[in-house]
Amino acid sequence: MKTSLKIALSLIVFGLALMAAHPAIAQCAACAAAVKTNAANGSVTANGLNKGIMFLLAAPYLAVAIVGYVWYKKFRRKNVNLDIRNEKLHLN
């Protein structure tokens, strides 16, 4: 498959995934009721709850990124010498 076709296909899939995304209500009933009541009364606990959720969401991605960076730094090759012969290659 040509690279331009791969790129176009991946962009189409990414675009469709973005269009299909919709917000999820991922709280238990008690937490949702408490936040809704506090937000109606003018409290800012909903902002704190949302920031806490985002923090918990970002932590695993940050941990994987750090492990990947350390792995890349540890196992990348340094000072690689390529010994290529100057002779022509005869296929017949």
RAMO-V927319 format. One line per field, one symbol per residue. ss: DSSP state (H for helix, E for strand, L for the rest). phi: phi as a letter, one per 20 degrees, with the letter a starting at -180 (. if undefined). burial: b if it has 9 or more other C-alpha atoms within 8 Angstrom, else e. A space follows every 50 residues. Layout:
BEGIN
ss->???
phi->???
burial->???
END
This chain:
BEGIN
ss->LLHHHHHHHHHHHHHHHHHHLLLLLLLLHHHHHHHHHHHHLLLLHHHHHH HHHHHHHHHHHHHHHHHHHHHHHHHLLLLLLLLLLLLLLLLL
phi->.ffffffffffffffffffefbfdedcfffffffffffffenedffffff ffffffffgfffffffffffffffdfecleddedfeffeded
burial->eeeeebeeeeeeeeeeeeeeeeeeeeeeeeebeebbebbeeeeebbeeee eeeeeeeeeeeeeeeeeeeeeeeeeeeeeeeeeeeeeeeeee
END
